[in-house]
Amino acid sequence: MANCAIVGINWGDEGKGRMVDLLTEDYDVAVRFQGGGNAGHTVINEKGKFALHLLPSGIFRNGVVNILGNGVALDPENLWAEMQDVMDKGVVLTPENLKISDRASLLLPWHRDLDELEEQRLADKKYGSTKQGIAPFYSDKYQKKTILAGELFYPEELKAHLADLMEWKNLTLTKVYGAEPYTTEMLEEWLATYCEKIKPFICDTGAFLKEAQASGKNILFEAQLGSLRDLDYGIYPYTTSSNTTAAYAPIGSGLPSAKITNVVGVVKAYSTCVGEGPFVCEMFGEEAEELRKAGSEYGAKTGRPRRVGPIDIVATRYGVEVQAATAIALTKLDVLSYMDKIPVCTHYVLNGKQTDRFPFPSALKNAKPVIEYFDGWNCDISGARTWEELPAKAQEYVAFIEKQIGCPIKYVSVGPERDSIVIR
Ligand code: GDP
């Protein structure tokens, strides 16, 4: 079987974790290739309910090797907390089923502080960061001012490297933000408390992946967030600080020679968005509250209420294009069952003209949604397991979206559980 990437088409939170959990059945290796602990995948299976932030969602399958690639923001503190959480619930983690790239850069303790300090400085102009240090981390990675996980195996060099970085970073902390400086003791404690715990899992994952590929193993690449949050193709600056697109998977995973033939784009049956920035199809008031409640749309990491709206065909079509998706998983269709009329944003109006093209970020704030209404199906569809078991109105809704976005909808998810799925 060919390699596959599972990616978000919209703003994230589309249900990628749920799809990875389902599809890893057919894969030997699952790799996270970008992002950090700033968003969460919720997975519900026979082992319980889990909020994963950094761990690949293949972690629940026996025999699947899970990899954190060089492209992730490796936060030892968050990762260790997450590892403990899943181990407490009976999931076994060993260096055999969890491997961390020695080339992943470490999110250092001050990255979280800097995220918080900058959002405070921005006040009402803030980006809506989850304050997990992701933007400061990636900035420093590209400035070559952080350390690689593999450096933990070279303690003498590491000590000197960290001291240099601390000296540099304390200038920003104290002189720009008036914050307290870091000390050597603080870093030593961080190394002992968190880095030492994850160290046994760090190895040359690039070599492992190369061998896995050569021996014909099936590899699944797992992304965080979605197309509209991609650093290069998303709604800049309301993006994340890494590439959420399938095209980045070979680089961020540690297997630059990977050919990804299947790209499963995950689309939610309606829209949600966490944080600031233009969200053209946003609903407000009671209508929004009802949808938010029906879909339990509260952030997995922060508990923040998500902004909600109807499915946005313009943004979704763009997202499909950016991901070069070969198949779509449409999730949370069951959430719309309460609606008599289902709104769909089919076009935008920009400068008085109707358009179906996703505009340049600066133009988005002036775009207005064109909404069409579809008849609802008004019945519980969570028990459907085949296309024929879906009511005709639900089939029409799915077929309309498929036609509009120009990509086959292969999976329709009707519940959070692993088997609540219709495969076409
Ligand atoms: P991810 O980051 O893309 O994995 O998405 P999240 O985990 O943040 O959000 C998806 C949420 O929806 C999780 O709580 C899932 O358990 C839940 N979910 C996924 N698919 C479905 C579905 O088809 N129906 C319902 N009702 N919930 C779903």
Residues whose N, C-alpha, C, O or C-beta is under 5 A from the ligand:
A	BS01	GDP	G12 D13 E14 G15 K16 G17 R18 G40 H41 T42 A300 T331 K332 L333 D334 S413 V414 G415 P416
